[in-house]
Amino acid sequence: MPISLHAARIALASTILWSAAAVALDKPTGNVVLTINGTVSQTNSGANAVFDMKMLEKLPQKTFTTQTPWYPKPVTFTGPLLRDILAAAGAKGSKIVATALNDYKTEIPFDDATKFDPIVAHLLDNKPMSIREKGPLFIVYPFDASPELRAEMYYNRSAWQLNSLKVQ
């Protein structure tokens, strides 16, 4: 019986998460820009997995250009895949609560990380994002990759000025 693409992605994500759990998470040497808590198995600060910008930059980077509701023309975002950050923290769950510096919160289904390949962008048009420019981190979906993603639901799941993820 053939396996569906979605089932294959879930299996791959599980393998990646289990593989990442075997690697210890480094301690940040710079300012912490992202804290992950909840159901994480790889911690480096109490019960949290914390990342500085250099740690995020060491993860494989993905770049895409997409139209968003927040910019008048398509822009290019670069950053690690959300799933790679979750794997580095040994995260498992069914949902993620993303919180921004201004306390904006949005709930993201855990499987969005593998189904749609959102990234945690730290570059906008190849430049670091300041807080004023929606940075330093911005969860963004590749909205132009699928008509399904061009919907208010996915725009609302994007969080700029991201500073924490709670995995449940």
C-alpha positions as a Python dict, from the first residue, in 0.01 Angstrom:
ca = {
    (1, 'M'): (0, 0, 0),
    (2, 'P'): (155, 335, -100),
    (3, 'I'): (233, 585, 173),
    (4, 'S'): (89, 935, 138),
    (5, 'L'): (319, 1236, 102),
    (6, 'H'): (184, 1376, 430),
    (7, 'A'): (256, 1049, 613),
    (8, 'A'): (606, 1043, 464),
    (9, 'R'): (669, 1399, 585),
    (10, 'I'): (549, 1309, 935),
    (11, 'A'): (778, 1004, 940),
    (12, 'L'): (1072, 1215, 821),
    (13, 'A'): (1000, 1482, 1082),
    (14, 'S'): (989, 1221, 1356),
    (15, 'T'): (1323, 1080, 1240),
    (16, 'I'): (1474, 1428, 1234),
    (17, 'L'): (1341, 1504, 1581),
    (18, 'W'): (1478, 1179, 1723),
    (19, 'S'): (1815, 1235, 1551),
    (20, 'A'): (1842, 1587, 1690),
    (21, 'A'): (1766, 1461, 2040),
    (22, 'A'): (2098, 1276, 2041),
    (23, 'V'): (2295, 1601, 1998),
    (24, 'A'): (2346, 1831, 2295),
    (25, 'L'): (2229, 2188, 2249),
    (26, 'D'): (2514, 2438, 2276),
    (27, 'K'): (2505, 2722, 2527),
    (28, 'P'): (2450, 3065, 2374),
    (29, 'T'): (2750, 3299, 2378),
    (30, 'G'): (2556, 3608, 2270),
    (31, 'N'): (2224, 3764, 2364),
    (32, 'V'): (1937, 3515, 2371),
    (33, 'V'): (1693, 3593, 2089),
    (34, 'L'): (1468, 3285, 2110),
    (35, 'T'): (1349, 3074, 2404),
    (36, 'I'): (1170, 2743, 2355),
    (37, 'N'): (996, 2574, 2646),
    (38, 'G'): (725, 2318, 2709),
    (39, 'T'): (780, 1968, 2575),
    (40, 'V'): (1147, 1996, 2481),
    (41, 'S'): (1413, 1735, 2557),
    (42, 'Q'): (1725, 1934, 2469),
    (43, 'T'): (1767, 2222, 2712),
    (44, 'N'): (2060, 2452, 2780),
    (45, 'S'): (1911, 2695, 3034),
    (46, 'G'): (1706, 2526, 3305),
    (47, 'A'): (1395, 2378, 3141),
    (48, 'N'): (1440, 2597, 2831),
    (49, 'A'): (1618, 2565, 2499),
    (50, 'V'): (1763, 2909, 2430),
    (51, 'F'): (1926, 3036, 2112),
    (52, 'D'): (2141, 3333, 2028),
    (53, 'M'): (2161, 3458, 1670),
    (54, 'K'): (2483, 3265, 1597),
    (55, 'M'): (2318, 2939, 1700),
    (56, 'L'): (2028, 3006, 1464),
    (57, 'E'): (2267, 3103, 1184),
    (58, 'K'): (2453, 2768, 1225),
    (59, 'L'): (2136, 2579, 1132),
    (60, 'P'): (2073, 2519, 761),
    (61, 'Q'): (1929, 2837, 608),
    (62, 'K'): (1639, 2863, 364),
    (63, 'T'): (1564, 3164, 149),
    (64, 'F'): (1244, 3241, -38),
    (65, 'T'): (1074, 3542, -190),
    (66, 'T'): (704, 3588, -124),
    (67, 'Q'): (428, 3847, -126),
    (68, 'T'): (293, 3928, 219),
    (69, 'P'): (18, 4153, 352),
    (70, 'W'): (282, 4359, 537),
    (71, 'Y'): (496, 4478, 247),
    (72, 'P'): (384, 4645, -78),
    (73, 'K'): (591, 4413, -301),
    (74, 'P'): (743, 4065, -269),
    (75, 'V'): (1032, 4043, -22),
    (76, 'T'): (1302, 3786, 41),
    (77, 'F'): (1328, 3615, 379),
    (78, 'T'): (1617, 3400, 505),
    (79, 'G'): (1639, 3186, 817),
    (80, 'P'): (1630, 2831, 947),
    (81, 'L'): (1325, 2615, 898),
    (82, 'L'): (1100, 2618, 1203),
    (83, 'R'): (1118, 2237, 1204),
    (84, 'D'): (1499, 2247, 1232),
    (85, 'I'): (1482, 2475, 1537),
    (86, 'L'): (1220, 2249, 1696),
    (87, 'A'): (1439, 1946, 1621),
    (88, 'A'): (1742, 2113, 1781),
    (89, 'A'): (1534, 2158, 2098),
    (90, 'G'): (1403, 1801, 2084),
    (91, 'A'): (1051, 1943, 2072),
    (92, 'K'): (744, 1723, 2042),
    (93, 'G'): (381, 1822, 2062),
    (94, 'S'): (65, 1909, 1877),
    (95, 'K'): (80, 2287, 1893),
    (96, 'I'): (320, 2574, 1934),
    (97, 'V'): (234, 2905, 2097),
    (98, 'A'): (454, 3174, 1945),
    (99, 'T'): (495, 3494, 2146),
    (100, 'A'): (635, 3823, 2020),
    (101, 'L'): (817, 4099, 2204),
    (102, 'N'): (491, 4296, 2225),
    (103, 'D'): (315, 3991, 2381),
    (104, 'Y'): (126, 3907, 2059),
    (105, 'K'): (52, 3534, 2070),
    (106, 'T'): (-46, 3299, 1794),
    (107, 'E'): (-110, 2926, 1794),
    (108, 'I'): (57, 2716, 1526),
    (109, 'P'): (-24, 2347, 1471),
    (110, 'F'): (299, 2150, 1523),
    (111, 'D'): (264, 1976, 1187),
    (112, 'D'): (271, 2313, 1004),
    (113, 'A'): (648, 2296, 1060),
    (114, 'T'): (678, 2001, 821),
    (115, 'K'): (370, 2051, 606),
    (116, 'F'): (443, 2409, 493),
    (117, 'D'): (812, 2474, 572),
    (118, 'P'): (777, 2809, 753),
    (119, 'I'): (1106, 2967, 850),
    (120, 'V'): (1220, 3177, 1142),
    (121, 'A'): (1357, 3459, 932),
    (122, 'H'): (1639, 3678, 1058),
    (123, 'L'): (1715, 3843, 724),
    (124, 'L'): (1481, 4055, 513),
    (125, 'D'): (1614, 4122, 164),
    (126, 'N'): (1954, 3995, 286),
    (127, 'K'): (1972, 4240, 580),
    (128, 'P'): (1923, 4173, 953),
    (129, 'M'): (1583, 4289, 1075),
    (130, 'S'): (1570, 4544, 1353),
    (131, 'I'): (1281, 4544, 1600),
    (132, 'R'): (1137, 4838, 1405),
    (133, 'E'): (1151, 4622, 1088),
    (134, 'K'): (962, 4328, 1246),
    (135, 'G'): (1280, 4160, 1375),
    (136, 'P'): (1499, 4030, 1494),
    (137, 'L'): (1301, 3709, 1421),
    (138, 'F'): (988, 3658, 1212),
    (139, 'I'): (802, 3329, 1158),
    (140, 'V'): (696, 3346, 797),
    (141, 'Y'): (531, 3096, 565),
    (142, 'P'): (620, 3072, 195),
    (143, 'F'): (284, 3225, 103),
    (144, 'D'): (344, 3210, -273),
    (145, 'A'): (427, 2837, -261),
    (146, 'S'): (61, 2735, -236),
    (147, 'P'): (-274, 2910, -282),
    (148, 'E'): (-378, 2747, 49),
    (149, 'L'): (-123, 2963, 234),
    (150, 'R'): (-264, 3290, 101),
    (151, 'A'): (-525, 3301, 376),
    (152, 'E'): (-584, 3503, 690),
    (153, 'M'): (-532, 3192, 903),
    (154, 'Y'): (-169, 3155, 790),
    (155, 'Y'): (-101, 3528, 798),
    (156, 'N'): (-218, 3525, 1161),
    (157, 'R'): (19, 3236, 1241),
    (158, 'S'): (313, 3447, 1130),
    (159, 'A'): (472, 3624, 1424),
    (160, 'W'): (718, 3906, 1386),
    (161, 'Q'): (939, 4021, 1673),
    (162, 'L'): (929, 3656, 1780),
    (163, 'N'): (1100, 3584, 2111),
    (164, 'S'): (953, 3257, 2242),
    (165, 'L'): (789, 2932, 2145),
    (166, 'K'): (595, 2714, 2389),
    (167, 'V'): (553, 2359, 2263),
    (168, 'Q'): (248, 2173, 2392),
}
